[in-house]
Amino acid sequence: MKAVDTNVLARFFINDEDDKEAAKQRPAAISAMSGSVFVSLTVVLEFEWVMRGFYELSSKDIQRIFESLCGLENVQIEDRGIVLAALNAYQLGLDFADALHLARADFCSAFLSFDQRLKKRAMSANLSPAVETPTA
């Protein structure tokens, strides 16, 4: 088994015809992804950022790509259940990073944040742990 980084995932899932280097690297990424690979949680988080920030993909496309990644039998994703829980929360309107943070804290009694938007969205989606604002 080999671990892959964000660039390999991007070259595998996104055909960027405007980037000559990406086009040259795509066949190698396809080959690498055909073997037994490991995707760490940090790579998952960075991959979402790259898809959203660099490639400007819609949340629907990002969701579809992550579902495809999670469905590949040869791919071992660190904390797959956490990633799937985060994808569910993401689909309900949470920012992906926030959804991942919240899903990762599933064993905690609360998730402390000053982010009122996160608190409101998590509450309306009935997610746990509850998002609470820290107080002095």
WORAMO-V465285 format. One record per residue. RES is the residue in three letters. SS is DSSP state (A for helix, B for strand, O for the rest). PHI is phi in degrees with one decimal (* if undefined). Layout:
res=RES ss=SS phi=PHI
res=RES ss=SS phi=PHI
//
This chain:
res=MET ss=O phi=*
res=LYS ss=B phi=-124.2
res=ALA ss=B phi=-84.4
res=VAL ss=O phi=-115.5
res=ASP ss=O phi=-107.0
res=THR ss=A phi=-59.2
res=ASN ss=A phi=-62.8
res=VAL ss=A phi=-63.9
res=LEU ss=A phi=-62.5
res=ALA ss=A phi=-62.9
res=ARG ss=A phi=-66.4
res=PHE ss=A phi=-71.9
res=PHE ss=A phi=-91.1
res=ILE ss=O phi=-120.0
res=ASN ss=O phi=-91.6
res=ASP ss=O phi=-92.7
res=GLU ss=O phi=-68.2
res=ASP ss=O phi=-80.6
res=ASP ss=O phi=-106.4
res=LYS ss=A phi=-61.5
res=GLU ss=A phi=-65.1
res=ALA ss=A phi=-62.9
res=ALA ss=A phi=-63.8
res=LYS ss=A phi=-69.6
res=GLN ss=A phi=-83.1
res=ARG ss=A phi=-57.3
res=PRO ss=A phi=-58.6
res=ALA ss=A phi=-67.6
res=ALA ss=A phi=-65.8
res=ILE ss=A phi=-62.4
res=SER ss=A phi=-63.7
res=ALA ss=A phi=-61.8
res=MET ss=A phi=-75.3
res=SER ss=O phi=-83.7
res=GLY ss=O phi=-90.9
res=SER ss=O phi=-80.8
res=VAL ss=B phi=-128.6
res=PHE ss=B phi=-116.7
res=VAL ss=B phi=-120.5
res=SER ss=O phi=-76.6
res=LEU ss=A phi=-61.8
res=THR ss=A phi=-66.8
res=VAL ss=A phi=-68.7
res=VAL ss=A phi=-57.3
res=LEU ss=A phi=-62.0
res=GLU ss=A phi=-67.2
res=PHE ss=A phi=-62.0
res=GLU ss=A phi=-62.2
res=TRP ss=A phi=-61.2
res=VAL ss=A phi=-65.4
res=MET ss=A phi=-62.5
res=ARG ss=A phi=-77.9
res=GLY ss=A phi=-81.0
res=PHE ss=A phi=-89.3
res=TYR ss=O phi=-87.8
res=GLU ss=O phi=54.5
res=LEU ss=O phi=-76.7
res=SER ss=O phi=-72.9
res=SER ss=A phi=-61.8
res=LYS ss=A phi=-64.9
res=ASP ss=A phi=-66.8
res=ILE ss=A phi=-62.8
res=GLN ss=A phi=-58.6
res=ARG ss=A phi=-62.0
res=ILE ss=A phi=-65.5
res=PHE ss=A phi=-64.7
res=GLU ss=A phi=-63.5
res=SER ss=A phi=-64.3
res=LEU ss=A phi=-59.7
res=CYS ss=A phi=-66.9
res=GLY ss=A phi=-87.6
res=LEU ss=O phi=-76.6
res=GLU ss=O phi=-67.0
res=ASN ss=O phi=-85.6
res=VAL ss=B phi=-106.9
res=GLN ss=B phi=-101.9
res=ILE ss=B phi=-104.0
res=GLU ss=O phi=-58.5
res=ASP ss=O phi=52.7
res=ARG ss=A phi=-50.4
res=GLY ss=A phi=-61.3
res=ILE ss=A phi=-66.2
res=VAL ss=A phi=-62.7
res=LEU ss=A phi=-65.2
res=ALA ss=A phi=-63.4
res=ALA ss=A phi=-64.1
res=LEU ss=A phi=-62.9
res=ASN ss=A phi=-62.7
res=ALA ss=A phi=-66.8
res=TYR ss=A phi=-60.9
res=GLN ss=A phi=-65.0
res=LEU ss=O phi=-87.7
res=GLY ss=O phi=110.7
res=LEU ss=O phi=-78.3
res=ASP ss=O phi=-60.9
res=PHE ss=A phi=-61.3
res=ALA ss=A phi=-61.9
res=ASP ss=A phi=-61.9
res=ALA ss=A phi=-62.4
res=LEU ss=A phi=-68.8
res=HIS ss=A phi=-59.1
res=LEU ss=A phi=-65.9
res=ALA ss=A phi=-63.6
res=ARG ss=A phi=-68.8
res=ALA ss=O phi=-96.7
res=ASP ss=O phi=-61.4
res=PHE ss=O phi=-90.7
res=CYS ss=O phi=-92.5
res=SER ss=O phi=-80.6
res=ALA ss=B phi=-158.5
res=PHE ss=B phi=-117.4
res=LEU ss=B phi=-88.1
res=SER ss=O phi=-158.3
res=PHE ss=O phi=-89.0
res=ASP ss=O phi=-76.5
res=GLN ss=A phi=-69.3
res=ARG ss=A phi=-65.0
res=LEU ss=A phi=-60.2
res=LYS ss=A phi=-58.8
res=LYS ss=A phi=-65.3
res=ARG ss=A phi=-68.1
res=ALA ss=A phi=-65.4
res=MET ss=A phi=-67.5
res=SER ss=A phi=-67.2
res=ALA ss=O phi=-88.6
res=ASN ss=O phi=57.9
res=LEU ss=O phi=-88.6
res=SER ss=O phi=-132.2
res=PRO ss=O phi=-73.4
res=ALA ss=B phi=-64.9
res=VAL ss=B phi=-88.4
res=GLU ss=B phi=-123.9
res=THR ss=O phi=-87.8
res=PRO ss=O phi=-64.6
res=THR ss=O phi=-128.0
res=ALA ss=O phi=-77.3
//
